[in-house]
């Protein structure tokens, strides 16, 4: 585990570097990266971890194994050194979905075992904007597997950020106030809602960490406090009350969304993961986007399983299924039904020469790219406009508007050959 469980890297300067068996040039993730590495390397069948805001889910995604964050408050944390008690919970890793499920049956004996088949799977389209265009293609594998495991009729789509923005009054009165101006305004409102929830999670985590550890850290470590721990201790606690309000609202909103045997599908983390010696700016971008995804469950108390869905450009890709708080066994049972189907889909996908034919349109991401292109076009930055319109086409190649807009940009640059092609 990294120092004090406050980092996403999984590295601890007091020990040898932790190597990710799935891809040795990328970080293994933290803070429970040691457990994820042990499972990924085949040293153990399963391993325990703790998850405050992604400490199990992120290393599971990066080390290409299954990893669950259990519902908050359902597994005793006796003997666990707290980071932030309102967020801390137990998790575990495994390569085999049956092992993941069996561990859950032991640890979650107090839960009534629910073996119902999921009746609805909501795909959070806006959250998949945090992935690269190429990695979004892995979504098609997950969708195909879900259709075969649960039935095509189960799949629906949602813009999770907009849903939060419309349901959580605390977003309007405390951390953020935002106007709504047409579809672009709604998309921005949704993104702002997710970011605000992530900021609130950070406030609570840092505040509770300070209450638990600040005195002894200053007494024992003095000038040798690691930078990432120092940053945690220095975070302002002014917005704790507002952040708690958002947490309570997130719990209620997600409970309503996930009732009646519903699951939510989101990316586990952003892409691509940083390499071991990446620039600080790359780390910062990955951390910001990933925490925006991870905070959804951290703040709502729900349970979440990260599921590997193949590789893109040499690094593992993962999606997550989320169930309501207290429905861990229902979630684990659903994952156990899905995982072997997903493995077959991955084999088919890997042997196919028609990768583009399996791509799932991402209209939310496509519209965002188009808006970037329109803005660049208005500024007469036609090269950037072409790039953005091309990105929109990658996300949704069936929308004629994107081709038309890109054609106009080519015309502005007198690129007639490209226009014809």
Residue pairs with C-beta under 8 A, 6 or more apart in sequence:
1 12
1 30
1 31
1 32
1 33
1 34
2 9
2 10
2 11
2 12
2 30
2 31
2 33
3 12
3 13
3 14
3 226
3 228
3 229
4 83
4 209
4 213
4 217
4 226
4 229
4 232
5 30
5 31
5 32
5 50
5 52
5 55
5 83
6 31
6 83
6 209
6 228
6 229
6 232
7 30
7 31
7 228
8 27
8 29
8 30
8 31
8 54
8 58
8 286
8 287
8 290
8 291
9 27
9 29
9 30
9 33
9 283
10 18
10 27
10 28
10 29
10 30
10 31
10 32
10 33
10 34
10 36
10 37
10 59
11 17
11 18
11 27
11 30
11 33
12 18
13 226
17 276
18 28
18 33
18 34
18 37
19 28
19 37
20 26
20 27
20 28
20 29
20 37
20 40
20 62
20 63
21 37
21 40
21 41
21 63
22 40
22 62
22 63
22 64
22 315
22 316
23 62
23 314
23 315
23 316
25 275
25 276
26 62
26 273
26 274
26 275
26 276
26 315
27 33
27 62
27 273
27 274
27 275
27 276
28 36
28 37
28 59
28 62
28 63
29 36
29 58
29 59
29 60
29 61
29 62
29 63
29 269
29 273
30 55
30 58
30 59
31 50
31 52
31 55
32 49
32 50
32 51
32 55
32 56
32 59
32 91
32 93
33 59
33 63
35 47
35 48
35 49
35 56
35 59
35 92
35 93
36 47
36 49
36 56
36 59
36 60
36 62
36 63
36 65
36 67
36 93
37 59
37 63
38 44
38 47
39 45
39 46
39 47
39 63
39 65
39 93
39 94
39 95
40 63
40 64
40 65
40 95
42 95
45 94
45 95
45 96
45 99
46 92
46 93
46 94
46 99
46 100
46 103
47 92
47 93
48 90
48 91
48 92
49 55
49 56
49 59
49 67
49 90
49 91
49 92
49 93
50 56
50 77
50 80
50 83
50 88
50 89
50 90
50 91
51 57
51 69
51 88
51 89
51 90
51 91
51 298
52 83
52 84
52 87
52 88
52 89
52 205
52 298
53 87
53 201
53 202
53 205
53 291
53 294
53 295
53 298
54 269
54 290
54 291
54 294
54 298
55 91
56 67
56 68
56 69
56 91
56 92
56 93
56 306
57 67
57 69
57 91
57 268
57 269
57 294
57 297
57 304
57 306
57 320
58 268
58 269
58 290
58 294
58 306
59 67
59 93
60 66
60 67
60 93
60 268
60 306
60 318
61 67
61 268
61 269
61 306
61 308
61 316
61 317
61 318
62 269
62 273
62 315
62 316
63 93
63 316
64 308
64 311
64 316
64 318
65 93
65 94
65 95
65 308
66 93
66 94
66 95
66 96
66 97
66 100
66 305
66 306
66 307
66 308
66 335
66 339
67 91
67 92
67 93
67 305
67 306
68 91
68 92
68 100
68 104
68 303
68 304
68 305
68 306
68 328
68 331
68 332
69 89
69 91
69 297
69 298
69 303
69 304
70 89
70 90
70 91
70 104
70 107
70 108
70 303
70 328
71 89
71 301
71 302
71 303
71 325
71 326
71 327
71 328
72 86
72 87
72 88
72 89
72 301
72 325
73 89
73 301
74 89
74 108
74 110
74 111
74 325
74 326
74 328
75 89
75 90
75 107
75 108
77 85
77 88
77 89
77 90
80 88
80 90
82 88
82 208
82 212
83 205
83 208
83 209
83 212
84 204
84 205
84 207
84 208
84 209
84 212
85 208
85 212
86 204
86 208
86 244
86 247
87 201
87 204
87 205
87 208
87 298
87 299
90 107
92 100
92 103
92 104
92 107
93 100
94 100
94 103
97 332
97 335
97 336
97 338
97 339
97 340
98 336
100 305
100 332
100 335
100 336
101 329
101 332
101 333
101 335
101 336
104 328
104 329
104 332
105 113
105 329
105 332
108 328
108 329
111 326
111 328
111 329
112 329
113 329
113 333
114 261
114 327
114 329
114 330
114 333
115 329
115 330
115 333
116 261
116 330
117 150
117 151
117 261
117 334
117 337
118 150
118 154
118 261
118 262
118 263
118 334
119 154
119 260
119 261
119 262
120 154
120 156
120 260
120 261
120 262
120 263
121 146
121 150
121 154
121 155
121 156
121 262
121 263
121 264
121 265
121 321
122 156
122 157
122 158
122 257
122 262
122 263
122 264
122 265
123 139
123 143
123 155
123 156
123 157
123 158
123 265
124 158
124 159
124 160
124 264
124 265
124 266
125 157
125 158
125 159
125 362
125 363
125 364
125 365
126 159
126 160
126 161
126 162
126 187
126 190
126 191
126 194
126 364
127 160
127 161
127 194
127 266
127 267
127 293
128 136
128 139
128 266
128 267
128 362
128 364
128 365
129 362
129 364
129 365
129 368
130 267
130 270
130 271
130 289
130 290
130 292
130 293
131 267
131 270
131 271
131 317
132 271
132 272
132 312
133 391
133 394
133 395
134 312
134 313
135 271
135 272
135 312
135 317
136 359
136 360
136 362
136 365
136 395
137 312
137 355
137 356
137 358
137 359
137 360
138 309
138 310
138 312
138 317
138 319
139 319
139 360
139 362
140 349
140 358
140 359
140 360
141 309
141 310
141 342
141 345
141 346
141 349
141 358
142 265
142 307
142 309
142 319
142 342
143 155
143 360
144 345
144 358
145 338
145 341
145 342
145 344
145 345
146 154
146 155
146 265
146 338
147 154
147 155
148 341
148 345
149 337
149 338
149 341
149 342
150 334
150 337
150 338
158 257
158 264
159 186
159 187
159 190
159 364
160 190
160 194
160 264
160 266
160 296
161 189
161 190
161 191
161 192
161 193
161 194
162 186
162 187
162 189
162 190
162 193
163 190
163 253
163 257
164 171
164 190
164 193
164 194
164 197
164 250
164 253
165 171
165 178
165 189
165 190
165 192
165 193
167 249
167 253
167 256
168 193
168 246
168 249
168 250
168 253
169 249
170 242
170 245
170 246
170 249
171 192
171 193
171 196
171 197
171 246
174 239
174 242
174 243
174 245
174 246
175 196
175 199
175 200
175 239
175 242
175 243
175 246
176 192
176 193
176 196
178 188
178 189
178 192
179 185
180 186
180 189
183 367
184 371
187 364
187 367
187 368
187 371
194 292
194 293
194 295
194 296
195 292
196 246
197 246
197 250
197 292
197 295
197 296
197 299
198 288
198 291
198 292
198 295
199 243
200 239
200 242
200 243
200 246
200 247
200 295
200 299
201 243
201 247
201 291
201 295
201 298
201 299
202 235
202 291
203 235
203 236
203 237
203 239
203 240
203 243
204 240
204 243
204 244
204 247
205 232
206 232
206 233
206 235
206 237
207 235
207 237
207 240
207 243
209 232
209 233
210 232
210 233
210 235
210 237
214 233
217 225
217 229
217 233
218 225
225 233
246 299
247 299
247 300
250 296
250 299
250 300
251 299
251 300
251 301
251 325
253 300
254 296
254 300
254 301
254 302
254 322
254 324
254 325
255 300
255 324
255 325
257 264
258 264
258 302
258 322
258 323
258 324
258 327
259 324
261 330
262 323
262 324
263 321
263 322
263 323
263 331
263 334
264 321
264 322
264 323
265 319
265 320
265 321
265 322
266 293
266 296
266 319
266 320
266 322
267 293
267 318
267 319
267 320
268 293
268 294
268 306
268 307
268 318
268 319
268 320
269 286
269 289
269 290
269 293
269 294
269 318
270 285
270 286
270 289
270 290
270 292
270 293
271 312
271 315
271 317
272 286
272 312
272 313
272 315
273 286
273 315
274 282
274 283
274 286
296 302
296 322
297 303
297 304
297 322
300 325
301 325
302 322
302 323
302 324
302 325
303 322
303 323
303 324
303 325
303 326
303 327
303 328
303 331
304 320
304 321
304 322
304 323
304 331
305 320
305 321
305 331
305 332
305 335
306 318
306 319
306 320
307 318
307 319
307 320
307 321
307 335
307 338
307 339
307 342
308 316
308 317
308 318
309 317
309 318
309 319
309 342
309 346
310 316
310 317
310 346
310 349
310 350
311 317
321 331
321 334
321 335
321 338
322 331
323 330
323 331
323 334
349 355
349 358
352 358
359 397
361 395
361 396
361 397
361 398
362 395
362 396
363 395
363 396
363 399
365 395
365 396
366 392
366 393
366 395
366 396
366 399
366 402
367 392
369 388
369 389
369 391
369 392
369 395
370 388
370 389
370 392
370 401
370 402
370 405
372 384
372 388
372 391
373 384
373 385
373 386
373 387
373 388
373 389
373 391
373 392
373 405
373 406
373 409
374 385
374 405
376 382
376 384
376 385
376 388
377 385
377 405
377 408
377 409
377 412
380 412
382 409
382 410
382 412
382 413
383 413
385 405
385 406
385 409
386 406
386 409
386 410
386 413
389 402
389 403
389 405
389 406
389 409
390 406
392 399
392 402
393 399
393 402
393 403
393 406
396 402
407 419
410 416
410 418
410 419
411 419
